[in-house]
Amino acid sequence: MRWVALCWCALAVAKVFAAEAPKPEQVDAWIKDLSSEEYAVREEAEKGLKGAGESIIPRMKEVAEKTSDAETRQRAERIVNDLTTGPRIAAAIKDLEADDWEKVRAALETLWGELHKNHGAEQAIEKAAQAGGRVAQTFQQTLENIKEQRRQYQQMAEQRADIAERLDQLTASIEQNSKTNLLRSCQTIVKQTPKKK
């Protein structure tokens, strides 16, 4: 009985949060507004189109390909990118523990590219690491090391403003070196892990 009640509760919550698909006329208006002369109008149009959900992706790809307006193209591409991020991150997480190094490398590159964008890549890596994936654990450790280094540099920069810019450059360099080392370490893990049957 408790299970049935939980199911009904979940359905009720889902109905409350389910967004109603916008009418085609509204979508057309938002697309037109992407090239508005007013920044606020362009921002509101982009927000509305993102809120329309994944069903808008084919239309936004078409807009990005056919428009001659650079602003509209950039915004349409950003909408497509933002709406496809979740599935892209999920697929990359799944591929982290693949037998094929090229698949793992592509997954690492995808996830690295999504860091610092607040799309959930770091949280997904953390969950995969907690689930015991060796590549995910290595990635998680790399991220923790980078965060610690950043924290230390931030403290130094607060104490010595004259070296703050140099520390920013060092942080960027450390991130690039960390990525290179991560790829090497993970390639070794994949090579040493017995193939799944």
C-alpha positions in Angstrom: 0.0 0.0 0.0 2.8 2.4 0.9 4.4 1.7 -2.6 1.2 2.7 -4.3 0.9 5.9 -2.3 4.5 6.8 -3.2 3.8 6.2 -6.9 0.8 8.5 -6.8 2.8 11.1 -4.9 5.6 10.9 -7.6 3.0 11.3 -10.4 1.5 14.3 -8.7 4.9 16.0 -8.3 5.7 15.2 -11.9 2.5 16.8 -13.1 3.2 20.0 -11.1 6.7 20.3 -12.6 5.9 19.2 -16.1 6.2 22.1 -18.4 3.5 22.7 -21.0 5.0 22.8 -24.5 4.8 26.3 -26.0 2.6 26.9 -29.0 4.3 27.0 -32.4 3.5 30.8 -32.7 5.3 31.4 -29.4 8.3 29.5 -30.6 8.3 31.5 -33.9 8.2 34.7 -31.9 11.1 33.7 -29.7 13.2 32.7 -32.7 12.5 36.1 -34.3 13.4 37.8 -31.0 16.8 36.1 -31.0 17.9 38.8 -33.4 16.2 41.7 -31.6 18.1 45.0 -31.2 17.3 44.9 -27.5 19.6 42.7 -25.4 16.8 41.9 -22.8 14.5 40.7 -25.6 17.2 38.4 -27.0 17.9 37.1 -23.5 14.2 36.4 -22.8 13.8 34.7 -26.1 16.8 32.4 -25.5 15.5 31.6 -22.0 12.0 30.8 -23.4 13.5 28.5 -26.1 15.6 26.6 -23.6 12.6 26.2 -21.4 10.7 24.6 -24.3 12.9 21.5 -23.8 14.5 18.9 -26.0 11.6 18.9 -28.6 13.0 22.3 -29.8 16.5 20.9 -30.7 15.8 20.0 -34.4 14.3 23.5 -35.0 17.2 25.3 -33.3 19.7 23.3 -35.4 17.8 24.4 -38.5 17.9 28.0 -37.3 21.6 27.8 -36.6 22.3 26.4 -40.1 20.1 28.8 -42.1 20.3 32.2 -40.4 22.7 34.8 -41.7 22.5 36.7 -38.3 25.6 35.9 -36.2 23.8 36.6 -32.9 20.9 34.3 -33.8 23.3 31.6 -34.9 25.3 31.8 -31.6 22.2 31.7 -29.5 20.7 28.9 -31.4 23.9 26.8 -31.1 24.1 27.6 -27.4 20.5 26.5 -26.9 21.2 23.2 -28.7 24.3 22.7 -26.6 22.6 23.4 -23.3 19.6 21.1 -24.2 21.9 18.2 -25.2 24.4 18.5 -22.3 22.6 16.1 -19.9 22.4 13.2 -22.4 26.0 14.0 -23.5 27.3 13.9 -19.9 25.4 10.7 -19.2 26.8 8.9 -22.3 30.3 10.1 -21.4 30.0 8.8 -17.8 28.9 5.4 -19.2 31.8 5.3 -21.6 34.4 6.1 -18.8 34.7 2.4 -18.0 34.7 1.1 -21.6 37.3 -1.4 -22.8 38.2 0.7 -25.8 40.7 3.5 -25.0 39.3 5.8 -27.8 35.9 5.7 -26.2 37.3 6.4 -22.8 39.4 9.2 -24.2 36.4 10.8 -25.9 34.4 10.5 -22.7 37.2 12.2 -20.7 37.4 15.0 -23.3 33.6 15.5 -23.2 33.5 15.7 -19.4 36.6 17.9 -19.2 34.9 20.3 -21.6 31.8 20.5 -19.4 33.6 21.3 -16.2 33.0 24.8 -14.8 29.8 25.1 -16.8 27.4 24.1 -14.0 25.8 21.4 -16.1 26.4 18.7 -13.6 29.6 17.1 -15.0 31.5 17.3 -11.7 28.6 15.7 -9.8 28.3 12.9 -12.4 32.0 12.2 -12.1 31.8 12.1 -8.3 28.8 9.6 -8.4 30.7 7.4 -10.9 33.8 7.5 -8.7 31.7 6.5 -5.7 30.3 3.6 -7.7 33.8 2.3 -8.0 34.8 3.1 -11.6 38.6 3.3 -11.7 38.7 5.9 -14.4 36.1 7.9 -12.7 38.0 7.7 -9.4 41.2 8.9 -11.1 39.2 11.8 -12.7 37.7 12.7 -9.3 41.1 12.7 -7.7 42.5 14.9 -10.4 39.6 17.4 -9.9 40.2 17.4 -6.1 43.9 18.1 -6.7 43.1 21.0 -9.0 40.7 22.4 -6.4 43.2 22.2 -3.7 45.9 23.9 -5.8 43.4 26.7 -6.7 42.6 27.1 -3.0 46.3 27.4 -2.2 46.9 29.9 -5.0 43.9 31.9 -3.9 45.3 32.3 -0.4 48.7 33.3 -1.8 47.0 35.9 -4.1 45.1 37.4 -1.2 48.3 37.9 0.7 50.3 39.2 -2.3 48.3 41.1 -4.9 51.5 41.7 -7.0 51.6 38.0 -7.9 47.9 37.4 -8.4 48.0 37.5 -12.2 51.0 35.1 -12.3 49.1 32.7 -10.1 46.1 32.8 -12.5 48.5 31.8 -15.3 49.9 29.0 -13.2 46.4 27.7 -12.4 45.6 27.5 -16.1 48.9 25.7 -16.8 48.3 23.3 -13.9 44.8 22.5 -15.3 46.3 21.7 -18.7 49.1 19.5 -17.2 46.5 17.8 -15.0 44.4 17.0 -18.1 47.5 15.5 -19.9 48.4 13.4 -16.8 44.8 12.3 -16.4 44.7 11.0 -20.0 48.0 9.1 -19.5 46.8 7.6 -16.2 43.5 6.6 -17.6 45.0 5.1 -20.7 47.2 2.9 -18.5 44.2 1.9 -16.4 42.3 0.9 -19.6 45.3 -1.1 -20.9 45.7 -2.9 -17.6 42.1 -3.7 -17.0 41.0 -7.1 -18.3 38.5 -6.9 -21.2 34.9 -7.6 -20.4 33.4 -10.6 -22.0 
